[in-house]
Structures are given as structure tokens and as C-alpha cells.
């Protein structure tokens, strides 16, 4: 994901790559990103939604193409957290198409590229 954001020339990753943080998974990266507006600026994203949802239609204002979306299933789900870039029709992509069905209650975070907010 960071390579995609850098290639898209969002934020300051080209000048200031992330070398001061290590991420052990999607949830860890999301916690870092959501935890500090400076981290969001560094990667060129602005958080527009963070909360629980059962589907992407639960996100106020919707998920737009180009948004970076993190889905962390809650409770007894056997699904793993995923991160991807939203495409048309609520599809998520990250090295190919992801299964973006939430499949129950999930923590959903939506980040919009700063240049379109």
C-alpha cells in the first residue's frame, strides 16, 4: 500500500519515506495512520470515516473510487483484516481484486487522498 501511495505521489513519501515505523499487519498500519494527523499527511490521506459497519453503504457519504479502505472484522469472524483502494461498485484492490465483503460487523476506516478532499 505504501508503494502505491508513493507511486501516486501522495503526501511526502517520496521525500520522507517511512523508516521510523514497522507494521506487523493491516490493523497495526491502520492504528498508526488513524493515531496521528501528521501520519495521514505524510502518506497524503485524510480520514473521512472510522467506525463500525456491516456494509460499505453504512459509511456516511459512501466509499468513493480512490479511497483507501481498511476493514477489520470484529467478534468471531474468521476473516483477516484487509486494506485496499476502492474501485467502482465497492470493489477493493491491492495487488489484484480483494474479497471486500465485510461478512458481519467490522471496524471500517476510510481515508481519502488529500488532493480530492
Secondary structure, 3 states (H helix, E strand, C coil): CHHHHHHCCCCCCCCCCCCCCCCCCHHHHHHHHHCCHHHHHHHCEEEEEEEEECCHHHCCCCCCCCCEEEEEECCCCCCCCEEEEECHHHCEECCCEECCCCCCCEEEEEEEEHHHC
